[in-house]
Amino acid sequence: MSEQPPDKDKLLEAILSSPSYRRADEDLEFLSRDELRAIRLQLELLKPELAQIQEGIHSTIVVFGSARLVEPAEARARLAHAEAALAQKPADPDRRQAVAVTRRHLALSPFCEQAREFGRIVSSSCQVDGRCEYVIVTGGGPGIMEAANRGAADVSAKSMGFNITLPHEQHPNPYITPNLCFQFRYFAIRKMHFLLRAKALVAFPGGFGTMDELFEALTLIQTGTVTGLTVVLMGRAFWDRLINWPMLIEEGLISPKDAQIFRYAETAQEAWDIISANHPPSNPA
């Protein structure tokens, strides 16, 4: 009995559906292999760079700060909700802790107002006559970041967001200029982009992410790797409580001149005055 001839259509279908037949630039599984990490790093460096060139971004001011803080009205609402929950179970340690934390967040909430005002001041002062100088850039998330992006949006100015892929779901805030919102896979490339065009860095109260970004910048300045970057810490009471700079100097772990790498400011206008004194905008409003 003769064998059935092979079904050419099925054979061809098997070839066309095989991962090996996909074009390399369209094969996401292939591009996600560990061996392709160097290529992914290059692409992640290049894509935002080309977009910024296309949008005419000449210089930026980076704003760091907590994603957990909210504006005062929302902070008061959250505190009222936490206190109501505690009233139902006064002995519950988790609810007591929630009230304590929301009270602290309420105390810190004016920083969101200052971040928004800073975004307005900088953007209205520098984005004039079609120029894109000192464009606000943030990590693209909520809290302080959203407030700074929103300030730029208040005056119809461009701002950027460098979002990061995290294990839990995260979306960019809605106030970033759509063509200037980027999603990063690698923290290292993201932090590189923060500083590539930066004239200044303004750090508001924040947690691990803010500390990571701030101290990398301070280290780069201390070692002379980065020059001409103005660093402003918002809210001296917070930073002095968090970091004992005099102790680091006394122990010989940093030099007295290292403490001059940064300045303190209490208001958005004060921060802008420090920055503009060091880097006068080419087209002041």
BALOBA-1460 file (C-alpha; in Angstrom, 3 decimals):
// residues 285
<rec num="1" residu="m" x="0.000" y="0.000" z="0.000"/>
<rec num="2" residu="s" x="1.505" y="3.322" z="-1.025"/>
<rec num="3" residu="e" x="2.105" y="6.042" z="1.562"/>
<rec num="4" residu="q" x="-0.060" y="9.141" z="1.580"/>
<rec num="5" residu="p" x="1.766" y="12.105" z="0.049"/>
<rec num="6" residu="p" x="2.703" y="14.762" z="2.604"/>
<rec num="7" residu="d" x="0.232" y="17.565" z="3.093"/>
<rec num="8" residu="k" x="2.251" y="20.506" z="1.778"/>
<rec num="9" residu="d" x="-0.117" y="23.053" z="3.251"/>
<rec num="10" residu="k" x="0.328" y="21.654" z="6.753"/>
<rec num="11" residu="l" x="4.069" y="21.443" z="6.303"/>
<rec num="12" residu="l" x="4.205" y="25.057" z="5.184"/>
<rec num="13" residu="e" x="1.942" y="26.132" z="8.029"/>
<rec num="14" residu="a" x="4.315" y="24.492" z="10.509"/>
<rec num="15" residu="i" x="7.242" y="26.421" z="9.036"/>
<rec num="16" residu="l" x="5.452" y="29.755" z="8.988"/>
<rec num="17" residu="s" x="4.258" y="29.389" z="12.590"/>
<rec num="18" residu="s" x="7.663" y="28.389" z="13.924"/>
<rec num="19" residu="p" x="9.424" y="31.013" z="16.115"/>
<rec num="20" residu="s" x="12.552" y="30.505" z="14.037"/>
<rec num="21" residu="y" x="10.792" y="31.982" z="11.007"/>
<rec num="22" residu="r" x="9.875" y="35.253" z="12.717"/>
<rec num="23" residu="r" x="11.960" y="38.232" z="11.767"/>
<rec num="24" residu="a" x="14.430" y="38.953" z="14.530"/>
<rec num="25" residu="d" x="13.156" y="42.502" z="15.052"/>
<rec num="26" residu="e" x="9.574" y="41.203" z="15.446"/>
<rec num="27" residu="d" x="10.377" y="38.253" z="17.710"/>
<rec num="28" residu="l" x="9.715" y="39.498" z="21.250"/>
<rec num="29" residu="e" x="10.601" y="36.152" z="22.782"/>
<rec num="30" residu="f" x="13.976" y="36.274" z="21.049"/>
<rec num="31" residu="l" x="14.571" y="39.911" z="22.011"/>
<rec num="32" residu="s" x="13.820" y="39.066" z="25.649"/>
<rec num="33" residu="r" x="16.597" y="36.473" z="25.906"/>
<rec num="34" residu="d" x="19.421" y="37.156" z="28.356"/>
<rec num="35" residu="e" x="21.890" y="37.098" z="25.480"/>
<rec num="36" residu="l" x="20.131" y="40.125" z="23.945"/>
<rec num="37" residu="r" x="20.449" y="42.336" z="27.044"/>
<rec num="38" residu="a" x="23.131" y="44.511" z="25.441"/>
<rec num="39" residu="i" x="20.858" y="45.199" z="22.478"/>
<rec num="40" residu="r" x="17.944" y="46.075" z="24.764"/>
<rec num="41" residu="l" x="20.150" y="48.473" z="26.725"/>
<rec num="42" residu="q" x="21.156" y="50.231" z="23.512"/>
<rec num="43" residu="l" x="17.553" y="50.499" z="22.336"/>
<rec num="44" residu="e" x="16.419" y="51.846" z="25.704"/>
<rec num="45" residu="l" x="19.136" y="54.483" z="25.584"/>
<rec num="46" residu="l" x="18.425" y="55.463" z="21.990"/>
<rec num="47" residu="k" x="14.613" y="55.635" z="21.851"/>
<rec num="48" residu="p" x="14.121" y="58.476" z="24.399"/>
<rec num="49" residu="e" x="17.164" y="60.290" z="23.037"/>
<rec num="50" residu="l" x="15.775" y="60.402" z="19.498"/>
<rec num="51" residu="a" x="12.347" y="61.467" z="20.756"/>
<rec num="52" residu="q" x="13.829" y="64.339" z="22.743"/>
<rec num="53" residu="i" x="15.846" y="65.483" z="19.746"/>
<rec num="54" residu="q" x="12.691" y="65.409" z="17.635"/>
<rec num="55" residu="e" x="10.773" y="67.428" z="20.248"/>
<rec num="56" residu="g" x="13.605" y="69.958" z="20.527"/>
<rec num="57" residu="i" x="14.394" y="69.329" z="24.206"/>
<rec num="58" residu="h" x="17.603" y="71.248" z="24.938"/>
<rec num="59" residu="s" x="17.803" y="71.113" z="28.731"/>
<rec num="60" residu="t" x="15.837" y="69.783" z="31.694"/>
<rec num="61" residu="i" x="15.263" y="70.156" z="35.406"/>
<rec num="62" residu="v" x="14.711" y="66.881" z="37.215"/>
<rec num="63" residu="v" x="12.204" y="66.625" z="40.060"/>
<rec num="64" residu="f" x="12.402" y="63.667" z="42.434"/>
<rec num="65" residu="g" x="10.071" y="62.882" z="45.331"/>
<rec num="66" residu="s" x="7.671" y="60.449" z="46.915"/>
<rec num="67" residu="a" x="4.930" y="58.747" z="44.936"/>
<rec num="68" residu="r" x="2.938" y="58.367" z="48.178"/>
<rec num="69" residu="l" x="2.300" y="62.000" z="49.006"/>
<rec num="70" residu="v" x="-0.870" y="63.784" z="47.912"/>
<rec num="71" residu="e" x="-2.124" y="67.364" z="47.959"/>
<rec num="72" residu="p" x="-3.547" y="68.669" z="51.261"/>
<rec num="73" residu="a" x="-7.244" y="68.216" z="50.435"/>
<rec num="74" residu="e" x="-6.741" y="64.558" z="49.565"/>
<rec num="75" residu="a" x="-4.456" y="64.075" z="52.588"/>
<rec num="76" residu="r" x="-7.142" y="65.460" z="54.906"/>
<rec num="77" residu="a" x="-9.748" y="63.154" z="53.359"/>
<rec num="78" residu="r" x="-7.478" y="60.147" z="53.841"/>
<rec num="79" residu="l" x="-6.830" y="61.090" z="57.456"/>
<rec num="80" residu="a" x="-10.559" y="61.431" z="58.146"/>
<rec num="81" residu="h" x="-11.142" y="57.985" z="56.640"/>
<rec num="82" residu="a" x="-8.330" y="56.452" z="58.727"/>
<rec num="83" residu="e" x="-9.597" y="58.089" z="61.918"/>
<rec num="84" residu="a" x="-13.137" y="56.837" z="61.249"/>
<rec num="85" residu="a" x="-11.813" y="53.317" z="60.768"/>
<rec num="86" residu="l" x="-9.820" y="53.562" z="64.002"/>
<rec num="87" residu="a" x="-12.875" y="54.771" z="65.921"/>
<rec num="88" residu="q" x="-14.583" y="51.476" z="65.066"/>
<rec num="89" residu="k" x="-11.657" y="49.425" z="66.440"/>
<rec num="90" residu="p" x="-9.568" y="51.678" z="68.721"/>
<rec num="91" residu="a" x="-7.239" y="48.872" z="69.821"/>
<rec num="92" residu="d" x="-6.340" y="47.721" z="66.293"/>
<rec num="93" residu="p" x="-2.569" y="48.328" z="65.883"/>
<rec num="94" residu="d" x="-2.780" y="48.441" z="62.084"/>
<rec num="95" residu="r" x="-5.449" y="51.132" z="62.192"/>
<rec num="96" residu="r" x="-3.484" y="53.118" z="64.766"/>
<rec num="97" residu="q" x="-0.466" y="52.935" z="62.492"/>
<rec num="98" residu="a" x="-2.561" y="54.007" z="59.516"/>
<rec num="99" residu="v" x="-3.681" y="57.126" z="61.382"/>
<rec num="100" residu="a" x="-0.107" y="57.952" z="62.382"/>
<rec num="101" residu="v" x="1.130" y="57.592" z="58.800"/>
<rec num="102" residu="t" x="-1.699" y="59.620" z="57.259"/>
<rec num="103" residu="r" x="-1.055" y="62.390" z="59.797"/>
<rec num="104" residu="r" x="2.576" y="62.483" z="58.690"/>
<rec num="105" residu="h" x="1.489" y="62.523" z="55.060"/>
<rec num="106" residu="l" x="-0.811" y="65.445" z="55.810"/>
<rec num="107" residu="a" x="2.128" y="67.316" z="57.339"/>
<rec num="108" residu="l" x="4.168" y="66.646" z="54.195"/>
<rec num="109" residu="s" x="1.339" y="67.337" z="51.737"/>
<rec num="110" residu="p" x="2.261" y="71.021" z="51.156"/>
<rec num="111" residu="f" x="5.308" y="69.745" z="49.287"/>
<rec num="112" residu="c" x="2.935" y="68.596" z="46.530"/>
<rec num="113" residu="e" x="1.705" y="72.165" z="46.228"/>
<rec num="114" residu="q" x="5.291" y="73.401" z="46.077"/>
<rec num="115" residu="a" x="6.179" y="70.819" z="43.415"/>
<rec num="116" residu="r" x="3.232" y="71.923" z="41.290"/>
<rec num="117" residu="e" x="4.153" y="75.578" z="41.743"/>
<rec num="118" residu="f" x="7.756" y="74.798" z="40.831"/>
<rec num="119" residu="g" x="6.596" y="73.153" z="37.610"/>
<rec num="120" residu="r" x="4.560" y="76.254" z="36.779"/>
<rec num="121" residu="i" x="7.342" y="78.741" z="37.563"/>
<rec num="122" residu="v" x="10.059" y="76.927" z="35.635"/>
<rec num="123" residu="s" x="7.914" y="76.108" z="32.609"/>
<rec num="124" residu="s" x="6.430" y="79.596" z="32.262"/>
<rec num="125" residu="s" x="9.892" y="81.155" z="32.640"/>
<rec num="126" residu="c" x="11.767" y="78.957" z="30.189"/>
<rec num="127" residu="q" x="9.444" y="77.489" z="27.574"/>
<rec num="128" residu="v" x="8.939" y="80.666" z="25.583"/>
<rec num="129" residu="d" x="9.085" y="81.440" z="21.875"/>
<rec num="130" residu="g" x="8.879" y="77.744" z="21.070"/>
<rec num="131" residu="r" x="12.082" y="76.878" z="22.924"/>
<rec num="132" residu="c" x="12.270" y="73.807" z="25.168"/>
<rec num="133" residu="e" x="14.692" y="74.867" z="27.864"/>
<rec num="134" residu="y" x="14.613" y="73.542" z="31.434"/>
<rec num="135" residu="v" x="11.799" y="71.123" z="30.685"/>
<rec num="136" residu="i" x="10.468" y="69.451" z="33.827"/>
<rec num="137" residu="v" x="11.236" y="65.736" z="33.961"/>
<rec num="138" residu="t" x="10.046" y="63.314" z="36.645"/>
<rec num="139" residu="g" x="9.819" y="59.603" z="37.230"/>
<rec num="140" residu="g" x="6.354" y="59.802" z="35.707"/>
<rec num="141" residu="g" x="4.465" y="58.434" z="38.685"/>
<rec num="142" residu="p" x="1.969" y="59.902" z="41.172"/>
<rec num="143" residu="g" x="2.628" y="62.107" z="44.205"/>
<rec num="144" residu="i" x="5.399" y="64.704" z="43.930"/>
<rec num="145" residu="m" x="6.109" y="63.593" z="40.371"/>
<rec num="146" residu="e" x="2.537" y="64.114" z="39.244"/>
<rec num="147" residu="a" x="2.428" y="67.506" z="40.934"/>
<rec num="148" residu="a" x="5.513" y="68.749" z="39.048"/>
<rec num="149" residu="n" x="4.193" y="67.474" z="35.706"/>
<rec num="150" residu="r" x="0.829" y="69.032" z="36.474"/>
<rec num="151" residu="g" x="2.449" y="72.391" z="37.139"/>
<rec num="152" residu="a" x="3.931" y="72.356" z="33.650"/>
<rec num="153" residu="a" x="0.562" y="71.345" z="32.202"/>
<rec num="154" residu="d" x="-1.081" y="74.261" z="34.054"/>
<rec num="155" residu="v" x="0.831" y="76.658" z="31.787"/>
<rec num="156" residu="s" x="0.463" y="74.499" z="28.647"/>
<rec num="157" residu="a" x="4.150" y="73.582" z="28.678"/>
<rec num="158" residu="k" x="5.875" y="70.335" z="27.828"/>
<rec num="159" residu="s" x="7.098" y="67.988" z="30.548"/>
<rec num="160" residu="m" x="8.576" y="64.509" z="30.533"/>
<rec num="161" residu="g" x="8.038" y="61.316" z="32.503"/>
<rec num="162" residu="f" x="10.505" y="58.448" z="32.767"/>
<rec num="163" residu="n" x="8.338" y="55.600" z="34.027"/>
<rec num="164" residu="i" x="9.787" y="52.255" z="35.100"/>
<rec num="165" residu="t" x="8.415" y="48.734" z="34.701"/>
<rec num="166" residu="l" x="7.741" y="47.339" z="38.183"/>
<rec num="167" residu="p" x="6.420" y="43.995" z="39.449"/>
<rec num="168" residu="h" x="3.193" y="45.689" z="40.562"/>
<rec num="169" residu="e" x="0.987" y="47.567" z="38.148"/>
<rec num="170" residu="q" x="1.966" y="51.189" z="37.608"/>
<rec num="171" residu="h" x="0.739" y="53.787" z="35.147"/>
<rec num="172" residu="p" x="2.174" y="57.197" z="34.275"/>
<rec num="173" residu="n" x="0.397" y="60.248" z="35.608"/>
<rec num="174" residu="p" x="-1.890" y="61.980" z="33.075"/>
<rec num="175" residu="y" x="-0.095" y="65.351" z="32.997"/>
<rec num="176" residu="i" x="3.003" y="64.268" z="31.060"/>
<rec num="177" residu="t" x="3.300" y="65.369" z="27.443"/>
<rec num="178" residu="p" x="2.242" y="62.206" z="25.556"/>
<rec num="179" residu="n" x="5.166" y="62.264" z="23.112"/>
<rec num="180" residu="l" x="7.584" y="62.627" z="26.027"/>
<rec num="181" residu="c" x="6.431" y="59.813" z="28.292"/>
<rec num="182" residu="f" x="8.776" y="56.817" z="28.249"/>
<rec num="183" residu="q" x="8.693" y="53.393" z="29.856"/>
<rec num="184" residu="f" x="11.997" y="51.896" z="30.966"/>
<rec num="185" residu="r" x="12.958" y="48.350" z="31.788"/>
<rec num="186" residu="y" x="16.370" y="49.169" z="33.267"/>
<rec num="187" residu="f" x="16.875" y="51.495" z="36.227"/>
<rec num="188" residu="a" x="20.432" y="52.267" z="35.106"/>
<rec num="189" residu="i" x="19.406" y="53.616" z="31.688"/>
<rec num="190" residu="r" x="16.523" y="55.527" z="33.224"/>
<rec num="191" residu="k" x="18.841" y="57.257" z="35.701"/>
<rec num="192" residu="m" x="21.277" y="58.025" z="32.901"/>
<rec num="193" residu="h" x="18.516" y="59.780" z="30.979"/>
<rec num="194" residu="f" x="17.554" y="61.794" z="34.058"/>
<rec num="195" residu="l" x="20.944" y="63.506" z="33.982"/>
<rec num="196" residu="l" x="21.831" y="63.663" z="30.279"/>
<rec num="197" residu="r" x="20.239" y="67.096" z="29.742"/>
<rec num="198" residu="a" x="19.791" y="68.166" z="33.369"/>
<rec num="199" residu="k" x="20.855" y="71.611" z="34.541"/>
<rec num="200" residu="a" x="19.398" y="71.066" z="37.991"/>
<rec num="201" residu="l" x="17.923" y="68.424" z="40.255"/>
<rec num="202" residu="v" x="15.282" y="69.213" z="42.870"/>
<rec num="203" residu="a" x="14.687" y="66.538" z="45.489"/>
<rec num="204" residu="f" x="11.511" y="66.629" z="47.565"/>
<rec num="205" residu="p" x="10.894" y="64.280" z="50.518"/>
<rec num="206" residu="g" x="10.795" y="60.673" z="49.363"/>
<rec num="207" residu="g" x="11.755" y="57.105" z="50.083"/>
<rec num="208" residu="f" x="14.154" y="54.546" z="48.640"/>
<rec num="209" residu="g" x="13.643" y="55.593" z="45.021"/>
<rec num="210" residu="t" x="14.280" y="59.253" z="45.781"/>
<rec num="211" residu="m" x="17.353" y="58.357" z="47.862"/>
<rec num="212" residu="d" x="18.727" y="56.150" z="45.094"/>
<rec num="213" residu="e" x="18.320" y="58.818" z="42.434"/>
<rec num="214" residu="l" x="19.605" y="61.640" z="44.632"/>
<rec num="215" residu="f" x="22.686" y="59.863" z="45.942"/>
<rec num="216" residu="e" x="23.727" y="58.663" z="42.504"/>
<rec num="217" residu="a" x="23.683" y="62.283" z="41.359"/>
<rec num="218" residu="l" x="25.598" y="63.440" z="44.456"/>
<rec num="219" residu="t" x="28.205" y="60.732" z="43.881"/>
<rec num="220" residu="l" x="28.640" y="61.704" z="40.237"/>
<rec num="221" residu="i" x="29.148" y="65.341" z="41.251"/>
<rec num="222" residu="q" x="31.500" y="64.440" z="44.113"/>
<rec num="223" residu="t" x="33.684" y="62.351" z="41.810"/>
<rec num="224" residu="g" x="33.718" y="64.990" z="39.081"/>
<rec num="225" residu="t" x="31.922" y="62.715" z="36.643"/>
<rec num="226" residu="v" x="29.119" y="65.263" z="36.296"/>
<rec num="227" residu="t" x="29.733" y="69.013" z="36.400"/>
<rec num="228" residu="g" x="27.480" y="72.043" z="36.326"/>
<rec num="229" residu="l" x="24.498" y="70.338" z="37.989"/>
<rec num="230" residu="t" x="22.692" y="72.331" z="40.674"/>
<rec num="231" residu="v" x="21.113" y="70.197" z="43.405"/>
<rec num="232" residu="v" x="18.361" y="71.616" z="45.613"/>
<rec num="233" residu="l" x="16.886" y="69.753" z="48.589"/>
<rec num="234" residu="m" x="13.357" y="70.885" z="49.404"/>
<rec num="235" residu="g" x="12.533" y="71.183" z="53.095"/>
<rec num="236" residu="r" x="15.659" y="71.386" z="55.236"/>
<rec num="237" residu="a" x="13.946" y="70.034" z="58.361"/>
<rec num="238" residu="f" x="13.116" y="66.796" z="56.548"/>
<rec num="239" residu="w" x="16.605" y="66.283" z="55.126"/>
<rec num="240" residu="d" x="18.432" y="67.191" z="58.335"/>
<rec num="241" residu="r" x="16.265" y="64.714" z="60.226"/>
<rec num="242" residu="l" x="16.882" y="62.033" z="57.609"/>
<rec num="243" residu="i" x="20.625" y="62.436" z="57.017"/>
<rec num="244" residu="n" x="23.229" y="63.497" z="59.551"/>
<rec num="245" residu="w" x="25.583" y="65.373" z="57.242"/>
<rec num="246" residu="p" x="27.722" y="66.826" z="60.093"/>
<rec num="247" residu="m" x="28.350" y="63.305" z="61.417"/>
<rec num="248" residu="l" x="29.587" y="62.182" z="58.010"/>
<rec num="249" residu="i" x="31.987" y="65.131" z="57.965"/>
<rec num="250" residu="e" x="33.137" y="64.544" z="61.565"/>
<rec num="251" residu="e" x="33.833" y="60.888" z="60.814"/>
<rec num="252" residu="g" x="35.835" y="61.863" z="57.747"/>
<rec num="253" residu="l" x="33.491" y="59.970" z="55.427"/>
<rec num="254" residu="i" x="32.795" y="63.041" z="53.327"/>
<rec num="255" residu="s" x="34.713" y="66.302" z="53.159"/>
<rec num="256" residu="p" x="33.293" y="69.673" z="54.249"/>
<rec num="257" residu="k" x="33.179" y="70.784" z="50.605"/>
<rec num="258" residu="d" x="30.966" y="67.788" z="49.771"/>
<rec num="259" residu="a" x="28.230" y="69.381" z="51.866"/>
<rec num="260" residu="q" x="28.338" y="72.331" z="49.464"/>
<rec num="261" residu="i" x="27.263" y="70.167" z="46.520"/>
<rec num="262" residu="f" x="23.628" y="70.875" z="47.374"/>
<rec num="263" residu="r" x="21.502" y="73.768" z="48.594"/>
<rec num="264" residu="y" x="18.298" y="73.902" z="50.624"/>
<rec num="265" residu="a" x="15.036" y="75.608" z="49.703"/>
<rec num="266" residu="e" x="11.664" y="75.893" z="51.400"/>
<rec num="267" residu="t" x="9.540" y="77.186" z="48.532"/>
<rec num="268" residu="a" x="9.258" y="76.697" z="44.807"/>
<rec num="269" residu="q" x="10.330" y="80.284" z="44.157"/>
<rec num="270" residu="e" x="13.393" y="79.911" z="46.375"/>
<rec num="271" residu="a" x="14.418" y="76.751" z="44.524"/>
<rec num="272" residu="w" x="14.021" y="78.490" z="41.170"/>
<rec num="273" residu="d" x="15.998" y="81.510" z="42.374"/>
<rec num="274" residu="i" x="18.916" y="79.235" z="43.305"/>
<rec num="275" residu="i" x="18.806" y="77.420" z="39.960"/>
<rec num="276" residu="s" x="18.357" y="80.494" z="37.784"/>
<rec num="277" residu="a" x="21.244" y="82.234" z="39.551"/>
<rec num="278" residu="n" x="23.521" y="79.351" z="38.548"/>
<rec num="279" residu="h" x="21.956" y="78.771" z="35.130"/>
<rec num="280" residu="p" x="20.249" y="81.922" z="33.851"/>
<rec num="281" residu="p" x="17.576" y="80.935" z="31.314"/>
<rec num="282" residu="s" x="18.368" y="82.071" z="27.807"/>
<rec num="283" residu="n" x="14.841" y="83.372" z="27.284"/>
<rec num="284" residu="p" x="13.513" y="84.635" z="30.606"/>
<rec num="285" residu="a" x="9.819" y="85.433" z="30.757"/>
